[in-house]
Amino acid sequence: MKYLMNVRDLRYFFAVAELEYFSQATKQCHVSQPKWSGQIKKLEE
């Protein structure tokens, strides 16, 4: 199943790229770690 990328997914991606740490990026985006992992997996697919 293919997923479409949305603005939220891009925001997560850029937060990690900017901060270089997943834990800091989750705090900046106000997202829990499990939700974050799911969104990153979706981007990878």
C-alpha distance matrix in Angstrom:
0.0 3.8 6.6 10.1 12.9 15.8 19.4 19.3 16.9 19.3 22.2 21.1 20.7 24.1 25.7 25.0 26.1 29.2 30.3 29.1 28.7 25.8 28.4 30.1 27.0 25.9 29.5 29.5 26.3 27.5 24.4 24.5 23.4 20.7 19.0 19.5 17.9 14.7 14.7 15.6 12.8 10.3 12.5 12.7 9.0
3.8 0.0 3.8 6.8 9.6 12.8 16.4 16.8 14.3 16.3 19.5 18.8 18.0 21.2 23.2 22.7 23.5 26.6 27.9 27.0 27.0 24.3 27.1 28.4 25.1 24.4 27.9 27.5 24.4 26.0 23.2 23.8 22.8 20.6 18.6 18.5 17.3 14.3 13.4 14.1 12.0 8.9 10.2 10.8 7.5
6.6 3.8 0.0 3.8 6.4 9.2 12.9 13.1 10.9 13.1 16.1 15.6 15.3 18.4 20.3 20.2 21.2 24.0 25.4 24.8 24.7 22.0 24.6 25.7 22.2 21.5 24.8 24.3 21.0 22.6 20.0 21.0 20.4 18.5 16.0 15.8 15.3 12.2 10.6 11.9 10.7 7.0 8.2 10.1 7.7
10.1 6.8 3.8 0.0 3.8 6.4 10.1 11.2 9.5 11.1 14.2 14.6 14.3 16.8 19.1 19.6 20.2 22.7 24.4 24.3 24.6 22.2 24.8 25.3 21.7 21.3 24.4 23.3 20.0 22.0 19.9 21.5 21.3 19.9 17.0 16.5 16.7 14.0 11.5 12.8 12.6 8.9 8.8 11.5 10.0
12.9 9.6 6.4 3.8 0.0 3.8 7.0 8.2 6.2 7.3 10.6 11.2 10.8 13.1 15.4 16.1 16.7 19.0 20.9 20.9 21.4 19.2 21.9 22.1 18.3 18.3 21.3 20.0 16.9 19.3 17.5 19.5 19.3 18.5 15.5 14.3 15.0 13.0 9.8 10.7 11.5 8.3 7.0 10.3 10.2
15.8 12.8 9.2 6.4 3.8 0.0 3.8 5.5 5.4 6.5 8.8 10.3 10.9 12.6 14.5 16.0 16.8 18.5 20.3 21.1 21.4 19.2 21.4 21.2 17.4 17.2 19.8 18.1 14.8 17.1 15.9 18.4 18.9 18.5 15.1 14.1 15.6 13.8 10.3 12.0 13.6 10.5 9.6 13.3 13.5
19.4 16.4 12.9 10.1 7.0 3.8 0.0 3.8 5.4 5.1 6.1 8.7 9.8 10.5 12.2 14.5 15.2 16.1 18.1 19.4 20.0 18.1 20.1 19.2 15.5 15.7 17.7 15.5 12.5 15.2 14.7 17.8 18.6 18.9 15.5 14.1 16.3 15.2 11.5 12.9 15.4 13.0 11.5 15.1 16.2
19.3 16.8 13.1 11.2 8.2 5.5 3.8 0.0 3.8 5.4 5.0 6.3 8.7 9.9 10.5 12.7 14.3 15.2 16.4 17.8 17.6 15.3 17.0 16.4 12.7 12.3 14.5 12.8 9.4 11.7 11.0 14.0 15.0 15.4 11.9 10.6 13.3 12.3 8.8 10.7 13.4 11.6 10.7 14.4 15.7
16.9 14.3 10.9 9.5 6.2 5.4 5.4 3.8 0.0 3.8 5.4 5.2 6.3 8.7 10.0 11.0 12.5 14.3 15.6 16.1 16.2 13.8 16.1 16.1 12.3 12.3 15.2 13.8 10.8 13.3 11.8 14.1 14.2 14.3 11.3 9.4 11.1 10.2 6.4 7.5 10.1 8.4 6.9 10.6 12.1
19.3 16.3 13.1 11.1 7.3 6.5 5.1 5.4 3.8 0.0 3.8 5.4 5.0 6.1 8.4 10.0 10.4 12.0 14.1 14.8 15.7 14.2 16.8 16.0 12.3 13.3 15.9 13.8 11.4 14.7 13.9 16.6 16.5 17.3 14.5 12.0 13.7 13.5 9.8 9.6 12.6 11.1 8.6 11.8 13.8
22.2 19.5 16.1 14.2 10.6 8.8 6.1 5.0 5.4 3.8 0.0 3.8 5.5 5.3 6.1 8.8 9.8 10.4 12.0 13.6 14.2 12.7 14.7 13.4 9.7 10.8 12.7 10.3 8.0 11.5 11.5 14.7 15.1 16.5 13.8 11.2 13.8 14.1 10.6 10.8 14.3 13.4 11.3 14.4 16.7
21.1 18.8 15.6 14.6 11.2 10.3 8.7 6.3 5.2 5.4 3.8 0.0 3.8 5.5 5.1 6.4 8.7 10.0 10.6 11.5 11.4 9.4 11.5 11.0 7.2 8.0 10.8 9.3 7.1 10.3 9.3 11.9 11.7 13.2 10.9 7.8 10.2 11.1 8.0 7.7 11.4 11.4 9.6 12.3 15.0
20.7 18.0 15.3 14.3 10.8 10.9 9.8 8.7 6.3 5.0 5.5 3.8 0.0 3.8 5.5 5.4 6.3 8.7 10.2 10.2 11.1 9.8 12.9 12.4 8.9 10.6 13.5 12.0 10.5 13.8 12.8 14.9 13.9 15.3 13.4 10.1 11.3 12.3 9.2 7.5 11.0 11.1 8.3 10.4 13.5
24.1 21.2 18.4 16.8 13.1 12.6 10.5 9.9 8.7 6.1 5.3 5.5 3.8 0.0 3.8 5.4 4.9 5.9 8.4 9.5 11.2 10.9 13.6 12.1 8.9 11.5 13.5 11.1 10.5 14.2 14.2 16.8 16.2 18.1 16.3 12.9 14.6 15.9 12.7 11.2 14.8 14.8 11.9 13.9 17.0
25.7 23.2 20.3 19.1 15.4 14.5 12.2 10.5 10.0 8.4 6.1 5.1 5.5 3.8 0.0 3.8 5.4 5.2 5.9 7.9 8.6 8.4 10.4 8.5 5.3 8.3 9.9 7.6 7.7 11.3 11.6 14.1 13.8 16.3 14.7 11.3 13.5 15.4 12.7 11.5 15.3 15.8 13.6 15.5 18.7
25.0 22.7 20.2 19.6 16.1 16.0 14.5 12.7 11.0 10.0 8.8 6.4 5.4 5.4 3.8 0.0 3.8 5.5 5.3 5.1 5.9 5.8 8.8 8.0 5.4 8.5 10.8 9.7 10.0 13.0 12.6 14.1 12.8 15.3 14.4 10.7 11.9 14.4 12.3 10.1 13.6 14.9 12.6 13.7 17.2
26.1 23.5 21.2 20.2 16.7 16.8 15.2 14.3 12.5 10.4 9.8 8.7 6.3 4.9 5.4 3.8 0.0 3.8 5.8 5.3 8.1 9.2 12.3 11.0 8.9 12.2 14.2 12.5 13.0 16.3 16.1 17.9 16.5 18.8 17.9 14.1 15.0 17.2 14.8 12.3 15.5 16.6 13.6 14.4 18.0
29.2 26.6 24.0 22.7 19.0 18.5 16.1 15.2 14.3 12.0 10.4 10.0 8.7 5.9 5.2 5.5 3.8 0.0 3.8 5.7 8.5 10.3 12.4 10.0 8.5 12.2 13.2 10.9 12.3 15.7 16.3 18.5 17.7 20.4 19.4 15.8 17.3 19.6 17.1 15.1 18.6 19.5 16.7 17.9 21.4
30.3 27.9 25.4 24.4 20.9 20.3 18.1 16.4 15.6 14.1 12.0 10.6 10.2 8.4 5.9 5.3 5.8 3.8 0.0 3.8 5.5 7.8 9.2 6.7 6.4 10.2 10.8 9.3 11.4 14.2 14.9 16.5 15.6 18.8 18.3 14.7 16.3 19.1 17.2 15.2 18.7 20.2 17.9 18.8 22.4
29.1 27.0 24.8 24.3 20.9 21.1 19.4 17.8 16.1 14.8 13.6 11.5 10.2 9.5 7.9 5.1 5.3 5.7 3.8 0.0 3.8 6.8 9.2 8.1 7.9 11.3 12.7 12.1 13.7 16.3 16.2 17.1 15.3 18.2 18.3 14.6 15.2 18.2 16.7 14.1 17.1 19.1 16.8 17.0 20.8
28.7 27.0 24.7 24.6 21.4 21.4 20.0 17.6 16.2 15.7 14.2 11.4 11.1 11.2 8.6 5.9 8.1 8.5 5.5 3.8 0.0 3.8 5.5 5.5 6.2 8.8 10.2 10.7 12.4 14.2 13.8 14.2 12.2 15.4 15.9 12.4 13.1 16.5 15.6 13.3 16.2 18.6 17.0 17.2 20.8
25.8 24.3 22.0 22.2 19.2 19.2 18.1 15.3 13.8 14.2 12.7 9.4 9.8 10.9 8.4 5.8 9.2 10.3 7.8 6.8 3.8 0.0 3.8 5.5 5.0 6.1 8.7 9.8 10.4 11.9 10.7 10.8 8.6 11.6 12.1 8.7 9.4 12.9 12.3 10.3 13.2 15.6 14.6 15.1 18.4
28.4 27.1 24.6 24.8 21.9 21.4 20.1 17.0 16.1 16.8 14.7 11.5 12.9 13.6 10.4 8.8 12.3 12.4 9.2 9.2 5.5 3.8 0.0 3.8 5.4 5.3 6.5 8.8 10.1 10.5 9.8 9.4 7.8 11.5 12.4 9.8 11.0 14.5 14.3 13.1 15.9 18.3 17.7 18.4 21.5
30.1 28.4 25.7 25.3 22.1 21.2 19.2 16.4 16.1 16.0 13.4 11.0 12.4 12.1 8.5 8.0 11.0 10.0 6.7 8.1 5.5 5.5 3.8 0.0 3.8 5.5 5.2 6.2 8.7 9.8 10.4 11.2 10.6 14.3 14.5 11.6 13.6 16.7 15.8 14.7 18.0 19.8 18.7 19.9 23.2
27.0 25.1 22.2 21.7 18.3 17.4 15.5 12.7 12.3 12.3 9.7 7.2 8.9 8.9 5.3 5.4 8.9 8.5 6.4 7.9 6.2 5.0 5.4 3.8 0.0 3.8 5.4 5.0 6.1 8.4 8.6 10.3 9.8 13.1 12.4 9.2 11.6 14.3 12.7 11.8 15.3 16.7 15.5 17.0 20.2
25.9 24.4 21.5 21.3 18.3 17.2 15.7 12.3 12.3 13.3 10.8 8.0 10.6 11.5 8.3 8.5 12.2 12.2 10.2 11.3 8.8 6.1 5.3 5.5 3.8 0.0 3.8 5.5 5.2 5.8 5.1 6.5 6.7 10.0 9.3 6.9 9.8 12.3 11.3 11.3 14.5 15.9 15.5 17.2 20.0
29.5 27.9 24.8 24.4 21.3 19.8 17.7 14.5 15.2 15.9 12.7 10.8 13.5 13.5 9.9 10.8 14.2 13.2 10.8 12.7 10.2 8.7 6.5 5.2 5.4 3.8 0.0 3.8 5.5 5.0 6.5 8.0 9.2 12.7 12.2 10.4 13.4 15.8 14.8 15.0 18.3 19.5 19.1 21.0 23.8
29.5 27.5 24.3 23.3 20.0 18.1 15.5 12.8 13.8 13.8 10.3 9.3 12.0 11.1 7.6 9.7 12.5 10.9 9.3 12.1 10.7 9.8 8.8 6.2 5.0 5.5 3.8 0.0 3.8 5.6 8.0 10.7 12.0 15.2 13.9 11.6 14.9 16.9 15.1 15.3 18.9 19.6 18.6 20.8 23.7
26.3 24.4 21.0 20.0 16.9 14.8 12.5 9.4 10.8 11.4 8.0 7.1 10.5 10.5 7.7 10.0 13.0 12.3 11.4 13.7 12.4 10.4 10.1 8.7 6.1 5.2 5.5 3.8 0.0 3.8 5.5 9.0 10.7 13.2 11.1 9.3 12.9 14.2 12.1 13.0 16.5 16.8 16.1 18.7 21.2
27.5 26.0 22.6 22.0 19.3 17.1 15.2 11.7 13.3 14.7 11.5 10.3 13.8 14.2 11.3 13.0 16.3 15.7 14.2 16.3 14.2 11.9 10.5 9.8 8.4 5.8 5.0 5.6 3.8 0.0 3.8 6.9 9.7 12.2 10.4 9.7 13.3 14.6 13.3 14.8 17.9 18.3 18.3 20.9 23.1
24.4 23.2 20.0 19.9 17.5 15.9 14.7 11.0 11.8 13.9 11.5 9.3 12.8 14.2 11.6 12.6 16.1 16.3 14.9 16.2 13.8 10.7 9.8 10.4 8.6 5.1 6.5 8.0 5.5 3.8 0.0 3.8 6.5 8.5 6.6 6.2 9.9 11.0 10.2 11.9 14.7 15.3 15.8 18.2 20.1
24.5 23.8 21.0 21.5 19.5 18.4 17.8 14.0 14.1 16.6 14.7 11.9 14.9 16.8 14.1 14.1 17.9 18.5 16.5 17.1 14.2 10.8 9.4 11.2 10.3 6.5 8.0 10.7 9.0 6.9 3.8 0.0 3.8 5.7 5.5 6.1 8.7 10.2 10.8 12.3 14.4 15.6 16.8 18.5 20.4
23.4 22.8 20.4 21.3 19.3 18.9 18.6 15.0 14.2 16.5 15.1 11.7 13.9 16.2 13.8 12.8 16.5 17.7 15.6 15.3 12.2 8.6 7.8 10.6 9.8 6.7 9.2 12.0 10.7 9.7 6.5 3.8 0.0 3.9 5.5 5.0 6.1 8.7 9.9 10.4 12.2 14.2 15.3 16.3 18.4
20.7 20.6 18.5 19.9 18.5 18.5 18.9 15.4 14.3 17.3 16.5 13.2 15.3 18.1 16.3 15.3 18.8 20.4 18.8 18.2 15.4 11.6 11.5 14.3 13.1 10.0 12.7 15.2 13.2 12.2 8.5 5.7 3.9 0.0 3.8 5.4 5.2 6.4 8.8 10.0 10.7 12.6 14.5 15.4 16.8
19.0 18.6 16.0 17.0 15.5 15.1 15.5 11.9 11.3 14.5 13.8 10.9 13.4 16.3 14.7 14.4 17.9 19.4 18.3 18.3 15.9 12.1 12.4 14.5 12.4 9.3 12.2 13.9 11.1 10.4 6.6 5.5 5.5 3.8 0.0 3.8 5.5 5.2 6.4 8.8 10.0 10.8 12.7 14.5 15.7
19.5 18.5 15.8 16.5 14.3 14.1 14.1 10.6 9.4 12.0 11.2 7.8 10.1 12.9 11.3 10.7 14.1 15.8 14.7 14.6 12.4 8.7 9.8 11.6 9.2 6.9 10.4 11.6 9.3 9.7 6.2 6.1 5.0 5.4 3.8 0.0 3.8 5.4 5.2 6.2 8.6 9.9 10.7 12.4 14.4
17.9 17.3 15.3 16.7 15.0 15.6 16.3 13.3 11.1 13.7 13.8 10.2 11.3 14.6 13.5 11.9 15.0 17.3 16.3 15.2 13.1 9.4 11.0 13.6 11.6 9.8 13.4 14.9 12.9 13.3 9.9 8.7 6.1 5.2 5.5 3.8 0.0 3.8 5.5 5.1 6.1 8.6 9.9 10.5 12.4
14.7 14.3 12.2 14.0 13.0 13.8 15.2 12.3 10.2 13.5 14.1 11.1 12.3 15.9 15.4 14.4 17.2 19.6 19.1 18.2 16.5 12.9 14.5 16.7 14.3 12.3 15.8 16.9 14.2 14.6 11.0 10.2 8.7 6.4 5.2 5.4 3.8 0.0 3.8 5.5 5.1 6.2 8.8 9.9 10.7
14.7 13.4 10.6 11.5 9.8 10.3 11.5 8.8 6.4 9.8 10.6 8.0 9.2 12.7 12.7 12.3 14.8 17.1 17.2 16.7 15.6 12.3 14.3 15.8 12.7 11.3 14.8 15.1 12.1 13.3 10.2 10.8 9.9 8.8 6.4 5.2 5.5 3.8 0.0 3.8 5.4 5.0 6.4 8.8 10.0
15.6 14.1 11.9 12.8 10.7 12.0 12.9 10.7 7.5 9.6 10.8 7.7 7.5 11.2 11.5 10.1 12.3 15.1 15.2 14.1 13.3 10.3 13.1 14.7 11.8 11.3 15.0 15.3 13.0 14.8 11.9 12.3 10.4 10.0 8.8 6.2 5.1 5.5 3.8 0.0 3.8 5.3 5.0 6.3 8.8
12.8 12.0 10.7 12.6 11.5 13.6 15.4 13.4 10.1 12.6 14.3 11.4 11.0 14.8 15.3 13.6 15.5 18.6 18.7 17.1 16.2 13.2 15.9 18.0 15.3 14.5 18.3 18.9 16.5 17.9 14.7 14.4 12.2 10.7 10.0 8.6 6.1 5.1 5.4 3.8 0.0 3.8 5.4 5.0 6.3
10.3 8.9 7.0 8.9 8.3 10.5 13.0 11.6 8.4 11.1 13.4 11.4 11.1 14.8 15.8 14.9 16.6 19.5 20.2 19.1 18.6 15.6 18.3 19.8 16.7 15.9 19.5 19.6 16.8 18.3 15.3 15.6 14.2 12.6 10.8 9.9 8.6 6.2 5.0 5.3 3.8 0.0 3.8 5.5 5.3
12.5 10.2 8.2 8.8 7.0 9.6 11.5 10.7 6.9 8.6 11.3 9.6 8.3 11.9 13.6 12.6 13.6 16.7 17.9 16.8 17.0 14.6 17.7 18.7 15.5 15.5 19.1 18.6 16.1 18.3 15.8 16.8 15.3 14.5 12.7 10.7 9.9 8.8 6.4 5.0 5.4 3.8 0.0 3.8 5.4
12.7 10.8 10.1 11.5 10.3 13.3 15.1 14.4 10.6 11.8 14.4 12.3 10.4 13.9 15.5 13.7 14.4 17.9 18.8 17.0 17.2 15.1 18.4 19.9 17.0 17.2 21.0 20.8 18.7 20.9 18.2 18.5 16.3 15.4 14.5 12.4 10.5 9.9 8.8 6.3 5.0 5.5 3.8 0.0 3.8
9.0 7.5 7.7 10.0 10.2 13.5 16.2 15.7 12.1 13.8 16.7 15.0 13.5 17.0 18.7 17.2 18.0 21.4 22.4 20.8 20.8 18.4 21.5 23.2 20.2 20.0 23.8 23.7 21.2 23.1 20.1 20.4 18.4 16.8 15.7 14.4 12.4 10.7 10.0 8.8 6.3 5.3 5.4 3.8 0.0
